[in-house]
Amino acid sequence: AVYQDLGNTCFTFLVSQANHQLDKNLNSKILLDALQSSFNIQGHIHGRNDLVYGPDKRKFSGSAYQNTSKFALHHGTLLTHVDTSAMQKYLNPNKEKLISKGVDSVQARVINLCEVNRSINHKNLCLAIEKSYRQTYSKNKIQPVEILSRKTLDLIPELNTSYKLFSDTQWRYGQTFSFTHEYEKRFPWGTISIGIISQRDGLIHECEIYSDSLYVSMINCLKENFVGKIYTGESIRQVCKQTRKQVETEQEKAMIDDIQSWILTQI
């Protein structure tokens, strides 16, 4: 599993099998050189897929590979300033696996690059990687960087088709396992309990909300608005925004804000 937020820099190398077979660690060396030369961060290759830092071998990059007859795809992540508390919450590896590695938790295993050099960020890291890549392949004629945009998509039908496929909600969430999610919280204005049922497509098929709040109509409205929506943070925000427009009092709107903030910490 991969945890993703805006503090995570993603990379992809697409190289010929000839170059890949010549040096399977070349891409990792490009990344390590970028960190060393631009940020004075000395990392190391560890195992098949990881880049680590320090004597404790704390991981700051993980990657995966796919080989075809002509090309090798290498893609992965670099932790620049990831929310490690959220990572701990969402990534739950087998406890026996953690024990076998001599660590207590996911947080203990990883490190953000900004902990080593506070100046590092997504933008200057990307520039450093580009510089290292150009130096590594200096004998080859490398084209200038092209930043893809929606206009680019319109000019390349095959790319546009792939973009539409992989950004489609059904493709991204259609194979989600069926699940239920129940949680409860006490607020100054009352207690609220929420139960969500989803059937394998990431949608909220059933929602029950119980509360001792005096604003029963607001609670019922919120419940109705949840049904049929995708169970994601952005969808939750939209549901609460919609419900906010449907209530009349400032007290109800404040309650909806409380509920939204709370739910977003639960999913």
N, C-alpha and C positions, 0 to 999 in steps of 0.2 A: 504494500500500500504506500501511497505518496500523499503527504500532507502538503497543501498548497495555499499560500496567501501572498500578498503583495511584497513580502520580504524575501521571497524565493525567486531566484533567477534561474530560468530554464535554458538549456542549450541543446542543440542537435548538430551532429556531424554526419554528413552523408558522403562517404568516400568509396573509391573503387576497391574491389576485393584485393587488387594487387598491392595497394598501399596498406590496406588493413592487415594482410598476411605478412607484410614486411615488418611491421611494428604495431602490434595490437594495443600497445599502451601509448601510442603517439598522441592521440587526442587528449588523454589525461595529462601528458607532459606539456601540451600546449596550455591547458588550464593552470597547471602548477607553475609554469614559467610566467604566465600573466600575473599570478598572485605574488610571486617572488620579486619580479622586476618592477612592478608598479606599486606594490603595497608592503613589500618586505615580509610577506607571509610565507613561511616555509612549510608546505604540506607534503604529504607522502601518499603513494598508492598503497592501498591495503586490501588484500583479498582480490576478488574478481571485479567488484563494482564500486568500491568506496575510495574516497579521498579523505584523509584524516589529518589532524593537527595535534602536535605535542606528544609527550611521552605516554599520555593516557589514551592516545589514538582516538580522540574525539572526532566523530564524523561530521563533515560539513558538505559532503557531496555523495549522492548515490546515483547509479545509472543502470541502464539496461541496453541490450543489443538485439538487433534483428539482422540476420544474414540472408541475402539472396544470391543467385549465381553470379551477379555482376557487382552488386553493391553491398556495403555494410552500413547499417544505421545505428548510430550511437547517440542516445539521448539521456538527459539526466537533469539534476538540480544542483544549485549552489545556494547554501543558506547564508544570506547576507544579514538580514535582521528579521528572521521569522519569529512569530509569537510561539515560543516553545511551550508555554502553559497550555495553549490551545492544541498544539501538536500532541502533548501528553494526553490530553482529553480524548482526541479522536483516533490516535494510533494506539492500539492495545495488543501488542505482541504477546505471545505465549510467555507466561512468567518463567517457565522452565528455560526458555530460550535466553531470557535476560540473565538468569542465574548462571547459565552455562558460559556467558560472556563476562561474568564477574561484575555486572552493573545492577543498579537498583531500579532504574527507570529509563524511559525514552530520553528524558531531559539530560540524564547523566551521560548518555552516549553521544550527544551531539553538541556542536558549538556553532554559534553564529560568527561569521567572519568579522563582523563589526566589533566583536569582543576582543579581537586581536589587533585590528586597525580601525579606529573609529571613523576614518575618512571614507571608507569603502561604501559604495551604494550601487544600485542596479546600473545606472548609466555609466559611471566610470569603470565598473567591472566589465561591462560589455565592450567598451573601448579598449581596455587592456587585453581582453581575449582576442579581439580583432587584430590588434598590433602583434600579439604573439603568433597568431595564425599566419599573418603575412610574412613574418620573419621565418617561420618554419618552412613555408612553401615559397621562399623568395626566388627560387629558380623558375617558378611557374608564373605565367601571366595571370594575375588575379584581377577580376573585374571590380570596379568600384562598388561600394555597398549600395544595395537597393532596398529601401524601406517599402514593404508591401502596404497597399492601401485598398480601399474599396474600388478605386478606379483601376488598380492593377487586376483585381478580381474580374472586373467586367471585360478586361482585355484578354484574359486567359480562361476560356470556357471550362477546361478540365479542372483548374484550380478553383473556380467559382462553384463547380459542382461538388467538389470535396468540402469546400467551406460550408455550403448549405447542408450537406449531409451531417457533418460533425458538429455543427452548431444547432441542429434540430433537437428540440426538447425530447421527442420520442426516442431518438437515437441515444441521447445521453442518459435518460432516466428510464427508458422502456424495459430494461432488464433488471431493475432494482428488485431485490427480494421483498416478499410481503413482510410487513412488520406492524407492530403496535408500539405506541409511545405514550406513556402516561407520566404526568408530573403535576405537582401541587405546590402552592406558595401562599403564605399569609402576607397580605399587604395591610397598611393602616386602614384602608377602606373595606377590608374583608378578605376572605379566603377564596381562592379559585383553583379548581382542578380541571385539567385538560386531558382528554383521551383522543389519540389519533390512530386511525386504522388505514393502512395503505395496502393495496393488492398488486404488487409486482410491477407497477409502472411509475412509481414515485409520486402518484397523485394521492391526495387525501380523499378517501372514499367515504369515510365516516368520521364525524367529529362530535364529541360530547363535551360540553363545558358546564361545570357545576360551580355555583358561587352563592355565598350568603349576602352578596352585595344587594343593595336596594334597587339597582338599575338593571332589572331583569330584561327589559327590551334590548338594551345594549349588549348584554351577554348573548341573547338569542340571535341578534343580528350578526355578531362576530362569528358565532357558530355556523350560521348559514353561509357566510362569506368564505369560510375555510373550505367547505366541501367543493371538490373538483379542482382545487388549486394544487400546484406542485409544492412538495414539502421542502422548500429551500428558504434561505434567509431573505432573499429579494422578494419572493412571493409572499412571505409573511409580512414584510414591510408594506407591500401593495394592499394586502387584505386589511391591515390596520389603517392605512391611509383611506381606503374606501369606507370603512366603518366609521372613521372619524367624521367624514362628510355626512353620514347618515344620522348622527346623534345631534342633540340640541344644546346640551349644557357643557360648560367648560369642565365641570367635574368629570363627566363621562369621557371627554377627550383626554383629560389627564390620566384617567384610569387606563384607557387604551394605550397611551404612551408607556405606562408602567408595564402593562401586559406584553407589549411588543419587546421592550428591553429585556424582559425576563425570558420570553420564548427564545430570543436570539442567543441566549446563553445556554439553552438546552439542546439545540439541534446542531 
